[in-house]
Amino acid sequence: MNREKQLAKNTLVVALGKIATRFISFFLLPLYTALLSTEEYGTIDLLNTLISLMLPLLFLQIDQALFRFLIDERKKEERKTTLITTVLMTTGVQTLIFSIIYLLISPFIHNQYQYFLLVNLIFAELSNVFLEIARGFGHNGVYSVGSLITGSFTIILNVILIAFFGWGANGMLAATLFGNIAGCIFVFFKEKLYRYIDFKTYSKSERKKLWKYSIPLVPNQLSWWVVNTSDRIIVTCLLGIGLNGVYSSANKISSICITLFGILNMTWQESAAMYINDDDHAEYFSKMINFIMSIFVSMCLGLIAFMPFLFSFLIIGEGYSGAYYQIPILLIATIFNVLVSLLGSIYVALKRTKEVAKTSIFAALINIVIDLALIKVIGLYAASISTLVAYFTMAIYRYIDIRKYMKIKLDYKMFLTYLFYGVIIVFCYYSKNLYFYILGAILAAILFLVYNMPFIKKVFSIIKKKIQRKR
């Protein structure tokens, strides 16, 4: 099986476990905005933000190191046992120490959700470790089903606890917790992880190797956190938690593209690690990056073009109307986010995690400076614009830097075409004129068809073949 087909197959398998639940969650946005106040929604978003900050700080991204090292040891059972036991014992000790410290200081934390934060943090990390083990084994099907179970439990419980029991923010937090627990149980028994737990195989030297790889990813992850979510803390502190709820709802739209890319990026990272030493690696990476960028640029522009027709159906709660003006900025930021991640996978494949951290810190600093400088001047726009500028500068920096190791070639003609028509589509979005809305939608559809026709034909060809086989 050639590299492109293998990537497509792995992506499809992983997507089955992610897309359905993420899209159902997205379409539940009207439920959340209707039944939760902007303050409640903003509070949930802030707690999730804190969890995403604390995970890499506490556990040092060791789950990512486990995935990368397992790729090289898939046929060696003893090595897998050593790696998995070492990671589970390491995270177990870290969890115990953190829990003791947290419980000692909890009397001084005046927040009704403080214990939800603790248990959600623990099971979020355990879920990450188990899912990365499945990926490291090459069992993308198990990863997919585990993710599907986690997402399904979370969504179903969200609806039950919010809509029927009226638990509000407590309901969303409880749903997330039980969703992670359900996913952990499935992966643990499906992969028979108890076979890979042998305390005698715990190795300090292996732990050091894992940390040597993973610790440089911590500042990288923290920098991503700064770029992605520090805006929300700044907005909460300077503009109020209600406006953070508005900003969070605007981010839900761009999360469609981020979710889809995140699925692809999981398998792209695996492919990058497997094919980094091929003779034609530069040509292969260039081809795939241009192909993936074409899909996601046209997708983001399409969302901008069609959002005027969809906004009132997706976000219906009073007080959320300000999200409309942030959506295009955040979607354009997503385009550069995709490019940054694609280039970052090359660093990871080369095991140059220090370069990943350096470029991410650079972007995080830009994000904070712009956000703080402008938020009192232009309000909520400062959060969106600072995110856009941070991703843009990081994309340029990484592209220039990565060419020291690999001669990646971007399709400048394609990008300039997208830029020209993208400006027109964004103008149509902000015009508040029905005829311009229609013009923007037509342009976005044409762009998608023109630049992605080979991809569309290939998808229909695969579907046609599968239908014929069933007959």
C-alpha positions, -999 to +999 in steps of 0.1 A: +000+000+000+015+034-010+020+062+015-010+083+004-034+054+006-020+044+040-025+079+052-060+081+038-070+047+053-056+057+088-073+090+086-107+075+077-105+050+106-096+077+131-122+100+117-150+075+123-144+079+160-141+116+160-163+133+134-197+120+144-194+130+181-177+163+174-203+173+149-232+163+171-215+184+199-213+213+175-249+211+166-258+210+203-244+246+205-280+260+202-289+239+233-260+252+253-265+288+243-302+285+250-300+268+284-268+282+298-261+318+306-231+335+291-216+334+326-221+296+329-208+289+294-178+312+301-171+294+334-171+259+317-148+272+290-125+287+316-123+254+335-115+235+303-088+261+296-072+255+330-072+217+325-055+222+291-029+243+309-023+220+338-021+187+318+013+194+302+027+211+333+019+181+356+025+152+333+053+166+310+037+154+278+049+119+285+019+104+266+032+120+234+067+105+240+050+071+246+033+072+213+064+082+194+086+055+210+060+028+206+060+034+168+096+021+167+089-009+190+057-023+176+071-058+172+089-060+205+066-071+233+092-068+261+100-032+250+063-023+249+059-037+284+088-016+297+076+016+281+040+013+291+048+002+327+073+031+331+048+057+318+019+044+339+040+043+371+055+077+364+021+093+358+007+074+388+033+090+412+027+124+396-010+121+401-007+110+437+017+139+446-005+165+428-037+151+444-022+154+480-010+190+474-043+199+458-064+186+486-042+203+512-048+237+495-084+231+485-098+248+516-083+280+504-099+277+469-133+293+469-149+277+438-178+253+436-162+234+408-128+228+424-131+190+428-145+186+393-113+202+382-092+177+400-109+145+389-114+157+353-077+165+351-067+130+363-090+111+340-082+134+310-045+124+313-054+087+318-075+088+287-047+105+268-022+078+278-045+049+269-055+064+235-018+071+227-009+035+235-035+023+210-021+047+184+014+037+192+005+000+186-009+011+152-045+001+163-062+031+149-095+013+150-093+009+188-083+045+191-113+055+170-138+035+189-124+046+222-127+082+211-163+075+199-173+060+233-158+090+251-175+115+229-208+097+228-210+093+266-201+130+270-228+142+246-256+120+258-249+129+294-247+166+285-282+165+271-296+145+300-280+165+328-285+199+312-318+196+294-337+172+317-321+176+352-311+213+348-276+208+363-261+235+342-223+238+344-221+209+369-238+187+342-213+195+315-184+188+339-199+155+351-206+144+315-169+151+305-157+131+335-178+100+328-171+102+291-133+099+298-139+071+323-159+051+298-132+055+271-105+045+295-123+013+304-129+003+268-092+008+257-078-008+288-097-041+282-097-040+244-059-037+242-055-060+273-032-034+288-029-055+320-006-077+300+018-048+296+020-039+333+049-055+351+064-034+379+097-052+376+102-037+341+100-001+354+131+017+341+145+050+353+167+051+321+136+047+299+118+074+319+148+098+313+147+090+275+110+096+274+113+129+294+142+140+272+118+138+242+087+151+260+099+179+282+107+202+253+071+197+242+059+212+275+068+248+266+055+241+231+021+229+245+021+259+270+027+282+241-001+266+222-022+271+253-012+308+254-021+313+217-053+293+219-068+300+253-050+328+272-072+352+253-101+338+272-085+345+306-076+380+295-111+386+282-126+372+314-103+394+336-106+427+316-140+424+298-160+400+320-169+363+320-200+370+299-179+382+269-157+352+274-189+331+267-194+351+235-158+346+224-160+309+233-192+305+211-174+322+182-145+297+186-170+268+183-173+276+146-136+275+138-134+244+159-151+225+131-120+229+109-096+224+139-114+191+148-112+178+112-076+188+109-068+173+143-081+139+131-059+141+100-029+154+119-029+124+141-023+101+112-001+127+095+023+126+125+025+089+122+032+090+085+058+117+090+076+096+115+075+065+093+086+082+061+110+108+073+141+088+061+128+080+026+149+094-003+120+114-017+108+127+016+110+164+007+088+159-024+063+138-005+060+162+024+056+192+000+029+174-020+010+164+011+012+199+028+000+217-003-028+192-007-040+194+029-037+232+029-059+235-002-086+215+015-086+234+047-082+269+032-112+263+009-131+248+039-125+278+061-135+302+034-166+282+028-176+284+064-171+322+063-192+324+031-221+303+044-221+315+080-244+345+074-271+320+065-264+297+094-255+319+123-290+326+137-297+288+137-265+278+154-262+305+181-296+315+194-291+326+230-295+363+239-263+381+243-243+359+219-247+381+188-213+396+191-198+363+181-207+370+145-180+396+140-152+374+155-159+343+134-140+352+101-109+364+120-108+331+139-113+310+108-085+328+090-063+322+121-073+285+117-058+284+082-024+294+096-029+271+126-031+242+101+001+251+083+019+255+117+008+220+128+018+204+094+053+219+097+055+210+134+050+173+125+082+175+106+101+187+137+085+158+157+094+133+130+130+146+131+129+144+169+138+181+170+113+189+198+134+218+210+127+237+177+090+230+182+092+247+216+112+277+204+089+286+176+058+282+198+072+304+225+078+331+199+042+330+188+029+330+224+047+361+233+033+379+203-002+368+212+000+381+247+016+414+238-010+422+211-039+411+232-030+432+262-021+462+241-053+463+222-081+448+244-089+481+260-089+498+226-109+474+204-124+451+229-131+415+219-115+420+185-081+421+203-084+384+213-093+373+177-067+395+160-039+385+184-046+348+177-045+355+139-012+374+141+004+348+164-004+319+140+006+339+109+040+348+124+046+312+136+037+298+102+062+321+085+089+314+111+085+276+109+085+276+071+117+295+069+133+274+097+122+240+085+138+245+052+172+242+070+164+205+073+141+198+044+134+218+012+096+221+015+080+239-014+046+257-010+024+263-040+025+302-040+002+305-070-025+286-052-022+306-020-023+340-038-055+329-056-071+320-023-059+353-008-075+373-036-109+356-034-107+353+004-106+391+007-138+393-014-155+366+006-147+383+039-160+416+025-193+399+016-196+385+051-193+418+068-215+437+042-247+426+059-262+424+024-281+394+011-268+397-025-232+399-013-238+369+009-249+349-022-219+361-041-195+350-014-211+316-012-209+311-050-172+321-050-164+298-021-181+268-038-162+275-071-129+277-053-135+244-035-144+226-067-116+241-088-088+233-064-101+201-049-116+184-079-090+155-079-097+149-043-135+149-048-132+125-077-110+102-057-135+102-028-165+094-051-144+067-068-137+050-034-174+052-025-184+038-059-161+009-056-173+000-021-210+001-033-201-021-063-183-046-040-214-048-017-235-056-048 
